[in-house]
Amino acid sequence: MSKQDFEPVPPETISSFSCAAEDGAICADNLPTFFPALKQQLHHRLAYQTGDPHLWQRQARPEAARLMLPGLDNPDMLLSGAVDAQEAEAFSPTLLDEIDRGAFMARRVRFTLRPGCAVVALILVPKGAGPFPGIMWLHDHGARFDIGKEKGMRPWYDEAKLAASQAWAERYFSGLFPAEELARRGYMVFAIDALGWGDRQGNGYEAQQALACNLLNIGHSLAGMVAEDDLLSLRFIQTQPELDASRIAAVGFSFGAFRAWQLAALSPHVKAAVAICWMGACRELMVPGNNQLRGQSAWYMTHPGLVRLLDYPDVAALAAPKPLYFIAGKEDALFPLPAVELAYEKLQGVWRAFGAQARLKTEICAGGHHFDQVRQEAVFTWLAARL
């Protein structure tokens, strides 16, 4: 893994396409020379325009779910209804170990996510009388795969993972562990590794495209697999006796932010979401030098065919009128301001149509791609008023 794999792209490299004018050629950015024309033909035909937003959601959500969850013949089975006894039993959870961390207990639990696939979850449970509101803590990408669920909370079972977790906290979280701070504030926090990280680590950065291709070859998608896993793990956490299942929020940074608003859009069981440093309009993100055009990591956020129907903010707006909080960094080169501002405008239009402007917070802060202490405090304050 090289440094360039996870360093933000400098703004000066995101300027103009380097394609020559020859028709049918492929340029240095790995784009066909007619790519600008293709972008102009991208109209997001199911995007909200005007009219009844409830009707729009009833029409758009099933179409979105079909493309976002291609591995499910009947997505509604996963998206609605309470967890029944048979489903709860199928998770077959096993407590591996736990540690007392003062204000909360930290547990490591193995459970069956899907047939043939058991995963390990970290669960932080506050002390005192429950039930507690819940947080789905959704980790980032960052091109660092040895840790996933440990990004934001400290492992106690592996010294190498602990060192990696501490280094990640220093890099992106002001040296803090935001998932643990949420537990100290009375939230039950839950995290798993997305496919490719931590206990589910793959074969490195360059192997991401092969993984994505192999899943497509059998009718799945890499982004869809992550979405499905997040929905399944959400179902599992609802079986935990300490949880108040009527008060669950999704919180994530970077790729985790994408997962957070995606989960809020798909599941009625997620009542609020916080997305730090992942929101932008598709066409405005597809500019030279941006990770959106580099393949590899972008496959984790690419639902084949979806953008022909809905832009990224349109998908997130399927969560309206739930409380959602989006944070972007003014100096975040991964998300150019024109892309963020247009996305925010689209989001605001949908919440306004619901008459729920006060439930949506869209913020552009000083700084770059991080979830520092200032942003953490803002998020904790916002959540406290909504869960």
MARLO-392671 format. One record per residue: residue in one letter; x, y, z of N, C-alpha, C in turn. Coordinates in steps of 0.1 Angstrom, whole numbers, plus 2048, in hexadecimal, padded with zeros to 3 digits. Layout:
<rs>
aXYZXYZXYZ ...
</rs>
This chain:
<rs>
m8087F480080080080080980C800 s8078157F680F8217F680882D7FB k80F8377FF8098438057FE8497FC q8018497EE7F784F7E57EA8487E5 d7E983C7EA7DC8347EB7D283B7F4 f7D78427FE7CD8478077CF85680A e7D885C8047DA86B8057CF8727FC p7C987C8017BF8847F97C788A7ED v7BF88B7E27C58907D57C789F7D7 p7D28A57D47D48B47D57CA8BB7CC p7C48C67D07BA8CD7C87BF8D17BA e7CC8D47B97D18D97AC7D18CE7A2 t7D08C17A67D08B779C7C28B5796 i7B88BA79D7AA8B87997A68C5791 s7A98C57847A78D177C79F8CE770 s7A68C776679F8C47597A48B7754 f79C8B174C79F8A47467AB8A573D s7B389A73D7BF89B7357BD893728 c7B18917247AE8897187B189170B a7B688A7017B88906F47AA8906ED a7AA8956E179D8976DA79988C6D1 e7A28816D079F8766C779386F6CC d78986D6C377D8666C67818576C9 g77B8526D477C8446D77898406DE a79184A6E179E8476E979B8476F8 i7A58426FF7A584270D7B084A712 c7AD85471B7B785D71F7BF85872C a7C88617307D085D73C7C885B749 d7BD86174A7B48607557AC853755 n7AE84A74B7A783E749798841746 l79684B73E78884F73978884F72A p77D84C72477C84E71677B85D713 t78086070778186F704773875703 f76986D70175B87370175587370F f75C87171975787072774F87D72A p75488972774B89572A73D894725 a73C88E71972F88D71372788371A l72D87871F72686E727720874734 k72987D73A72488474671888C744 q71889373970D89C736700894734 q7018877306F587F72E6F087973B l6F787B7466F38757536E987E75A h6DD87A75A6D288375F6CB87F76C h6CF8737716C986F77E6B986F77D r6B48677756A686977069C86777C l69F86178769686079269986A79D a6A287479B6A487E7A56988867A8 y69788A7B568C8927B968C8A07B2 q6818A47AC6808B17A66768BA7AE t6698B77AD65F8BE7B46548B47B7 g64A8B97BF63F8B17C26408AA7CF d6378A07D16368997DE6438917E0 p64B8947EB65788C7ED65487E7F2 h64987C7F964686E7FD6438657F1 l63C86B7E763A8637DA6478607D3 w65086A7D365D8687CD66585D7D3 q66585D7E166C8537E86668457E5 r6598447E56528377E36568317D5 q65883A7CB65C8367BE66B8337BD a67383C7C368183B7C16888307CA r68482F7D668B8267DF68B8177DA p6808117D56818037D068B8027C5 e68B80C7BC69480C7B16A380D7B5 a6A58157BF6B28177C56B780A7CC a6AE8047D46B17F87DB6B47EC7D2 r6AD7EC7C76B07E17BD6BE7E27B8 l6C37EE7B66D17EF7B16DB7EF7BC m6D87F47C76E17F47D26E37E77D9 l6D97DE7D86D97D17DF6D77C67D5 p6DF7C57CB6DC7BB7C06DD7AD7C4 g6E37AA7CF6E379C7D46D77987DB l6CD7A07DD6C179D7E46B579C7DA d6AE7917D96A37907D06977987D6 n69679A7E368B7A17E96917AA7F4 p6967B67F069C7BF7FA6937C3805 d6867C380367C7C780D67D7BF81A m6817B28186837A982368D7AE82D l6977B58286A27BA8306A07C8835 l6977CF82E6967DE83068A7E1839 s6817D883C6767DB8446737D084E g66B7D48586667CA8616707C886D a66B7C38776737C088367B7B2881 v6857B088968D7A4888685799890 d68178F88967A78489068377A897 a67D77189E6857688A668E75F89E q68975B89269075288969D759884 e69B7668806A676D87B6B0770886 a6AC7738916B577689D6BD7698A0 e6B775E8A06BE7518A26C974E898 a6C675288B6CF74F8806DC757882 f6DC7628896E976988B6F3761894 s6EE75989C6F67508A57027578AB p7007628B370B7698B87127628C3 t71F7658C472875F8CE73176B8D4 l73176C8E17397768E77477718E8 l7517788E175F7748E17667788ED d7647858F176A78B8FD7657998FF e76779E90B7637AC90D76D7B2917 i76D7C09187767C792176E7D3927 d7717D593376B7E193A7737ED937 r76D7F793177380392E76E80F935 g76A80D94276681894A75781B949 a75482494074682893D73E81E935 f74581592F73E80B9267467FE926 m73F7F49217457E791F7487E5910 a7537E090C7567DE8FE7567CF8FB r74E7CA8F274C7BC8EF7507B98E1 r7557AD8DF7587A88D274F79B8D0 v74779C8C573C7928C373D78D8B5 r73D7808B373C77A8A672E7768A3 f72977989771C77589371B772885 t71176A88071076687370977286B l71077886270A78385B70177E84F r7067748486FE76E83D70375F83D p6FC75783670074983570F747830 g71774083872573E83572E74A838 c72875483F73076084272E764850 a738761859737767867741772868 v73D77D86F74578887174678B880 v75079488375279889174E7A7892 a7467AA89C7417B789F7487BC8AC l74A7C98AD74D7D08B97417D78BE i73D7D58CB7327DC8D07367E28DD l7337EF8DE7367F78EA7297F98F1 v7287F58FE71B7F690571D7FE911 p71680A91271781291E71380A92B k71980E936714809943708810947 g70080A9506F48119556E880A94F a6DD8119516D080B94D6CD80E93F g6CB8049376C78069296B8806928 p6B280591C6B98039106BF81090B f6CA80F9026D281A8FE6CF81D8EF p6CF82A8EB6CF82D8DD6DB8278D6 g6DA8238C96E581C8C36EC8248B8 i6F88228B67008288AB70681D8A2 m70381D89670B81588C71781D888 w72381888D72F81F88A73581987D l73682187273981C865747821861 h75181886075F81C85E762821850 d76D82884F77182E84277982483A h77D82882E786820825794823828 g79982F8237A78338267B282B820 a7AF8218187B98188137C181181D r7BC8108297C28088347B97FE838 f7BD7F18367B37E68377B67DD843 d7C17DF84A7C37D68567BA7D8861 i7B47E48627A97E786C79D7ED864 g7917EA86A7857EF86577D7F4870 k7767EB87776E7EE8837767F588E e7837F388E78C7F989878F807894 k78B80D88978D81B88678282388E g78682989977D8308A177B82B8AF m77F81E8B177F8188BE78B80F8C0 r79080E8CC79C8078CF79A7F88D0 p7A17F08C97A17E18CC7A97DE8D8 w7A67D38DF7AD7CF8EB7B37C18E9 y7B17BB8DD7B47AD8DB7BF7AB8D1 d7C57B68CC7D07B58C27D97C18C2 e7E57C08C67EE7CB8C87F17D38BB a7F27CB8B07F47D28A37E87DA89E k7DC7D58A17D07DC89D7CF7E88A6 l7D27E78B37D27F28BC7DB7FE8B7 a7E77FA8B37F08048AE7EB80B8A1 a7E58038997DF80888D7D3811890 s7CB80D8997BF81589D7C48238A3 q7CE8238AB7D382F8B17D98388A6 a7E083289D7E683A8927DA841889 w7D08398877C483E8807BD84A887 a7BC8488947B685389C7BF85F89C e7CC85E89C7D486A89B7D387188D r7D18698837D186E8757C4875872 y7B886F8777AB8748737A287987E f7A587688A79B8788957A18808A1 s7AB88889E7B18908A97B78888B4 g7BA87C8B17C08728BB7B586C8C4 l7A986F8C179D86A8C979785D8C2 f78E8578CA78784B8C577884F8C6 p7728548BB76485A8BC75A84F8BF a75C8438BB7528388BE7518368CD e75D8378D475D8358E27578418E9 e75984D8E47538598EA7448588E9 l73F8538DE7308508DD72B8478E8 a73383C8EB72F8338F572F83A903 r73984290573984991272D852914 r72885790971C86090970F858909 g71084B90B70384490D6FE83C901 y70683B8F67018348EA7078268EA m6FF81D8E570580F8E370A8108D4 v71780D8D371E80F8C67218018C0 f71F8008B37217F38AC7297F58A0 a7327EC89D73A7ED89173F7DF88C i73F7DD87F7447D287974F7D686E d7577CC86975F7CF85E7577CE851 a7587D88497537D683B75C7CC834 l7567C682A75E7BB82276B7C181C g7767BC8217837C181C78B7C7827 w7867C983478D7CF83F78E7C684B g7987C98537997C28607997B385F d7907AD86778F79E86678B799859 r7867A285078179E84378A7A4838 q7977A683C7A07AD8337A37A5826 g7A47AC81B7A77A680E7B57A580A n7B87A77FE7C67A57F87CC7B27F4 g7C87BD7FA7CF7CA7F87C87D37EE y7CD7DF7ED7C77EA7E57C47E67D7 e7CE7E07D07CC7DD7C27C27D27BF a7BF7CA7CA7B67BE7C87A77C37C9 q7A47CF7CC7977D47CE78F7D27C1 q7957D57B578E7D47A978A7C67A5 a7937BC7A97907AE7A67847AA7AF l7857AE7BB7797AB7C476C7B07BF a76C7BD7BA7607C37B575C7BB7A8 c7657B87A07627B179375C7A3796 n76279C7A075D78E7A374F78E7A9 l74C7987B073E7997B673579D7AB l7387A67A17307A979672D79D78D n73779478C73678878472B77F789 i72878079671E77779B71177F7A0 g70F78A79A70379279C70279A7A8 h70E79C7AF70E7A57BA7167B27B7 s7197BA7C07227C57BE7297C87CB l7357CE7CB73D7D07D77367DA7E0 a7317E57DA7297EF7E171C7E97E7 g7167E17DF70A7DA7E470C7D07EF m7187C97EF71B7C07FA71D7C8807 v7247D38067257DB8127187E0817 a70F7E580E7027EA8136FA7DF819 e6FB7D38136F37C78186F97C3826 d7067C382770C7BF8347087C983F d7087D683B7047E08456F67DF84A l6ED7DB8406DF7D98446DD7CD84C l6E57C28496E47B68516E97B885F s6F47BF8606FA7C286E6F07CB875 l6E97D486F6DF7DC8756D47D387B r6D07C98736C67BF8786CC7B8885 f6D87B58846DE7AD8906DE7B689C i6E27C289B6E37CB8A76D67CD8AD q6CB7CC8A66BD7CE8AB6BA7C28B4 t6C17B78B46BE7AC8BD6C57AE8CB q6CD7B88CC6D57BA8D96CC7C08E4 p6CB7B98EF6C17BD8F96C37CB8FF e6D07D08FF6D37DD9056CF7E98FB l6CB7E68EF6C97F08E56BA7F58E5 d6B88028E36AB8078E06AA8088D1 a6A47FE8CB6A47FD8BC69C8088B5 s6958108BD68D81B8B76968288B6 r6A38278BB6AC8328BA6BA82E8B6 i6BB82C8A96C88288A36CC832898 a6D88368996DE84088F6EA839889 a6ED83D87C6F9839875703844875 v70F84287871984C878726847871 g72B84F86873784A86174085585C f74C85285A75685C85475B856847 s75C85F83C76185C82F758851829 f75E84582575683A82074B83682A g74E83883774483584173883F840 a73B84B83C73085583A72785182F f72D84C82472584781971C83C81E r72283382671A82882B70F82D835 a71283783C70883C8466FC84283F w6FE84B8356F185082F6EB846826 q6F283D8216ED8328196E4829822 l6E882682E6E081E8376D482583B a6D583283E6C983A8426BF83A836 a6C483B82A6BB83B81E6B382E81C l6BA82381F6B481681D6AC810828 s6B08138346A980C8406A1815848 p69481184B68C819854690818862 h69980F86569D80D8736A8817877 v6AF81E86D6B88288706B1836871 k6B183C87D6A984887F6B085587D a6BD85487C6C58608796D385C874 a6DA86586E6E78628696F086E869 v6FD86B86A70887586971287185F a71587985571E87684B72988084A i73587C84E74188584E74A882842 c74A88C83975488B82E750881823 w74487F82074087881473287D80F m73288780772688B7FF72A8947F4 g7258917E872889A7DD71F8967D1 a71D89E7C871689B7BC71F8937B2 c7198897AC72187F7A4729886799 r72388D79172B89378573689C78A e7338A479573D8AD79A7498A67A1 l7468997A57518927AB75A88B7A1 m75488979575B88178A76488B782 v76E890789777899783786893784 p78E89877B79C89277B7A3892788 g7A988778C7B08867987A88817A4 n79B8827A379387E7AE79286F7AF n79186A7BC79085B7BE7858557B7 q77A85D7B476E8577AE7728517A0 l77D85679A78185178D78C84778D r79184379979D83B79979A82C79A g78E82879A78B81A79C78E8167AA q7928097AC7978057B978D8087C4 s7908117CD7888147D877A8197D4 a77981F7C976C8257C476181A7C3 w76680D7C075C8027BF7548007CB y7598047D77518027E374580C7E4 m7468167DB73B8207DC7348217CE t7358177C67308177B872580C7B7 h7188107B770D8077B570A8077A6 p70E7FD79E70C7FD7906FE80278B g6FE80C7836F181177D6EA81B786 l6ED81C7926E582579B6E5833797 v6F18397936F18477906E984B784 r6E584277C6DC8457716CE848776 l6CB8447826BF8477896C0852793 l6CA85179C6CB85A7A76D985E7A9 d6DB86B7AC6E88707B06EA86C7BF y6F786E7C46F986A7D26F08727DB p6EE87F7DA6E58867E46D78817E2 d6D387D7D66C58777D56C486B7DD v6CE8627DC6CD8567E46CC8597F3 a6D58627F86D48668066C786C80A a6C18738006B487A8036A9870804 l6AB8638006A185980369F857812 a6A885D81A6A785C82969E86782E a69B87182769387D82B685878830 p68087E83A68488A84168B88684E k69287B84F69A87885B6A488385E p6A988486A6B488D86D6C1888867 l6C889085E6D588C8596DE89885A y6EB89585D6F58A085F70089C856 f7038A584C70F8A38437198AE846 i7268A98477318B284973B8B083D a73F8BB83874A8BB82D7558C4832 g7618C182D76D8CA82F76F8D3824 k7718E08277738EA81C7808E7814 e78A8E181B7968DD8147978CE811 d78C8C781178C8B980E78D8B77FF a7998B47FA79B8B27EB7948A67E5 l79089D7EE7888917E977A8957E5 f7758A07EB7678A57E87688B37E5 p76A8B77D876A8C57D475E8CC7D8 l75F8D97DB7548E17E07488E17D6 p74B8E37C973F8E37C07378D67C1 a73D8CB7C37368BE7C572E8BE7D2 v7348C37DC72D8C37E97228CD7E9 e7248D97E471A8E37E570D8DF7DD l7108D97D17048D57C96FD8CA7D0 a7048C07D66FD8B57DD6F58BB7E9 y6FB8C47F06F38CA7FC6E78D17F7 e6E88D87EB6DC8DF7E66D18D57E2 k6D58C97DD6CB8BF7DA6C58B97E7 l6CD8B77F06C88B17FD6BE8BB804 q6C28C88046B98D280A6AC8D3803 g6AC8D17F669F8D17EE6958C77F3 v69A8BB7F66918B07FA68C8B2808 w6958B58116918B881F6878C481F r6898CD8176808D98166738D4811 a6728CB8076668C680265E8BF80D f6658B981665E8B282265A8BC82D g65F8C982B65C8D28366658CF842 a6718C98406798C484B6878C984A q6888D68466968DC84469E8DB851 a6988DC85C69F8DD8696A58CF86C r6A18C48666A68B78696B38B4860 l6B68BD8576C28BB84F6CC8C5852 k6D88C18556E38CA8576EE8C784D t6F28D18456FC8CF83B7078DA83E e7138D584071D8DE84572A8DC83D i7318E883A73E8E88347478EF83E c7508E78447598EB84F7678EE849 a76E8F685177C8F884E7848EB84F g78E8E98477968DD8497938D383E g79A8C883E7998BE8347918B1837 h7978A6833790899834794893842 h78C89684C78E891859782892862 f78288C86D77788D87777E891884 d78289D88578A8A28907818A589C q7878AA8A77808AB8B47758B68B3 v7778C08AB76D8CB8AA7608C58A3 r7638BD8987578B78917518AD89A q7598A58A175389B8AA7498A18B4 e74D8AC8BA7458B38C47388B88BE a7398BD8B272D8C18AB7238B68A8 v7298AA8A472189E8A271A8998AF f7228998B971C8948C671189C8CB t7128A98C97088B38CD6FB8B18C5 w6FD8AF8B86F28AD8AF6EB8A08B2 l6F28968B46EC8898B76E48898C4 a6E98908CE6E38908DB6D58968DA a6D289F8D06C68A58CF6BC89D8C6 r6C18928C16B888B8B76B687C8BA l6BE8768C36BB8688C76B78678D5 
</rs>
